[in-house]
Amino acid sequence: MTGDTAYFDEMYQPDGGVRPAYSGYCDWFDGQDNGLMRRKHAEAETNFRKTGITFNVYGDGEAEERLIPFDMVPRVITAAEWRKLSRGIEQRVSALNAFMHDLYHRQEIIRAGRIPERLFRNNKAWLPNMVGFTPPGGIYTHIVGIDLVRTGADEFYVLEDNARTPSGVSYMLENRETMMAMFPELFMRVPVEQVSDYPRRLAKSLAACAPEGTRGKPTVAVLTPGIYNSAYFEHAFLADQMGAELVEGSDLRVIDGRVAMRTTRGYHPVDVIYRRVDDEFLDPLTFNEDSVLGVPGLMDVYRAGRLTIANAPGTGVADDKAI
């Protein structure tokens, strides 16, 4: 307790005892040599630096490249807690999709007075040219980042919803892989659910949302702003792990009503674009005419139902702080 602010200790109970979920980890951690742990931490950072597992921080000066934070003390969530969280997150994402469909169609939530119209009419995340359009499958948010904070033994709160271009999952995957490589005995002692199948699940999910009329196996591409983007490592990592194409705007063009990517055998149509480019840069003919990161005419193909964009343009209105 600090002043009037209380915090929840995830590992220890108020009486100093270890919470059951952490018992196996604490037994292992208490038996480790402090010097060895410091050396392992330095080893992990060296490995991250060699592999290029970094992100950029943009400030007033030049961009600063930093290593991802590495913490040997994990957040442990029991299976029962995860089942509850999963149900809640799935419900929340369904609600977010319904909310966005309503905002871009009947706007009943506005008519009912639940949200003031002024909050989105002049909102940069609100895209008028998405009004009346339903994305393939009716899905706006294919990948969502729900930021959670734990405030009690059985209580979690949502800090924010990241619905436009959520990032960071690759760092979690690399962190787990590094921990398993450095401390295999820990994972033999404390069984946990695997996370390494995330890229496979993501690839399957993206392929499943291909537009109607797609023939054969859908072609999925990750659209990145390029190597100078703060999350470029993740873009390249996920594309590689999914077996998808990593492309920039200059690699794509509209040909015969389809978005196609440049290959060694000519241009090949793309069915699904997992975009890591902000809305305003996606299509210079529709949004920012000075953009060199997007594809001229991309939105026309999208609105014609011949392309799926994940996440759909205009989803940012759902994670706007005021709303």
VENDASUL-V955609 format. One record per pair of residues at least 12 apart in sequence whose ideal C-beta (glycine too) atoms are under 6 Angstrom apart, sorted by the first residue. I is the first residue (numbers start at 0). J is the second residue. D is the distance in whole Angstrom. If there is no record, write none. Layout:
# VENDASUL-V955609
i->I j->J d->D
i->I j->J d->D
This chain:
# VENDASUL-V955609
i->7 j->149 d->6
i->7 j->150 d->5
i->7 j->151 d->6
i->20 j->75 d->5
i->20 j->77 d->5
i->21 j->75 d->5
i->23 j->188 d->6
i->23 j->189 d->4
i->24 j->189 d->6
i->27 j->185 d->5
i->27 j->188 d->6
i->39 j->181 d->5
i->43 j->69 d->5
i->43 j->177 d->5
i->44 j->66 d->6
i->47 j->66 d->5
i->51 j->232 d->6
i->52 j->67 d->5
i->52 j->173 d->5
i->52 j->232 d->6
i->53 j->66 d->6
i->54 j->229 d->5
i->55 j->229 d->4
i->67 j->170 d->4
i->88 j->145 d->5
i->92 j->143 d->5
i->95 j->140 d->6
i->95 j->317 d->5
i->96 j->139 d->5
i->96 j->140 d->6
i->99 j->139 d->4
i->99 j->317 d->5
i->103 j->129 d->5
i->103 j->130 d->5
i->118 j->321 d->5
i->118 j->322 d->5
i->119 j->316 d->6
i->122 j->319 d->6
i->124 j->315 d->3
i->124 j->316 d->4
i->124 j->319 d->5
i->125 j->316 d->5
i->126 j->312 d->6
i->126 j->313 d->4
i->129 j->313 d->4
i->132 j->302 d->6
i->134 j->311 d->4
i->135 j->210 d->5
i->135 j->307 d->5
i->136 j->208 d->5
i->139 j->311 d->4
i->139 j->314 d->5
i->140 j->162 d->5
i->140 j->310 d->5
i->140 j->314 d->5
i->141 j->309 d->4
i->141 j->310 d->6
i->142 j->165 d->6
i->143 j->162 d->6
i->144 j->161 d->3
i->144 j->165 d->3
i->145 j->160 d->6
i->146 j->158 d->4
i->146 j->159 d->5
i->160 j->318 d->5
i->161 j->318 d->6
i->162 j->314 d->5
i->162 j->317 d->5
i->162 j->318 d->4
i->163 j->314 d->5
i->163 j->315 d->4
i->164 j->275 d->5
i->166 j->230 d->4
i->166 j->233 d->6
i->169 j->233 d->4
i->169 j->236 d->4
i->175 j->194 d->5
i->198 j->240 d->3
i->198 j->241 d->5
i->202 j->241 d->4
i->205 j->219 d->5
i->205 j->271 d->5
i->205 j->273 d->6
i->205 j->309 d->6
i->208 j->307 d->5
i->209 j->270 d->4
i->209 j->271 d->5
i->209 j->307 d->6
i->210 j->304 d->5
i->210 j->305 d->6
i->210 j->307 d->5
i->213 j->270 d->5
i->217 j->270 d->4
i->217 j->271 d->6
i->218 j->269 d->5
i->218 j->270 d->5
i->219 j->243 d->4
i->219 j->271 d->5
i->220 j->244 d->4
i->220 j->246 d->5
i->220 j->260 d->6
i->220 j->269 d->5
i->220 j->272 d->6
i->221 j->234 d->6
i->221 j->238 d->4
i->221 j->243 d->5
i->221 j->245 d->5
i->221 j->273 d->5
i->222 j->246 d->6
i->222 j->272 d->5
i->222 j->274 d->4
i->222 j->276 d->5
i->223 j->275 d->5
i->224 j->276 d->5
i->224 j->292 d->5
i->225 j->247 d->5
i->234 j->275 d->5
i->246 j->260 d->5
i->248 j->292 d->5
i->248 j->293 d->5
i->248 j->294 d->5
i->251 j->294 d->5
i->253 j->296 d->4
i->253 j->300 d->6
i->254 j->266 d->6
i->257 j->305 d->6
i->258 j->297 d->6
i->258 j->300 d->5
i->258 j->306 d->5
i->271 j->307 d->5
i->272 j->308 d->5
i->273 j->309 d->5
i->274 j->308 d->6
i->276 j->292 d->5
i->278 j->312 d->5
i->280 j->292 d->4
i->280 j->293 d->5
i->281 j->293 d->4
i->281 j->297 d->6
i->282 j->297 d->4
i->282 j->298 d->4
i->283 j->295 d->6
i->284 j->296 d->6
i->285 j->298 d->4
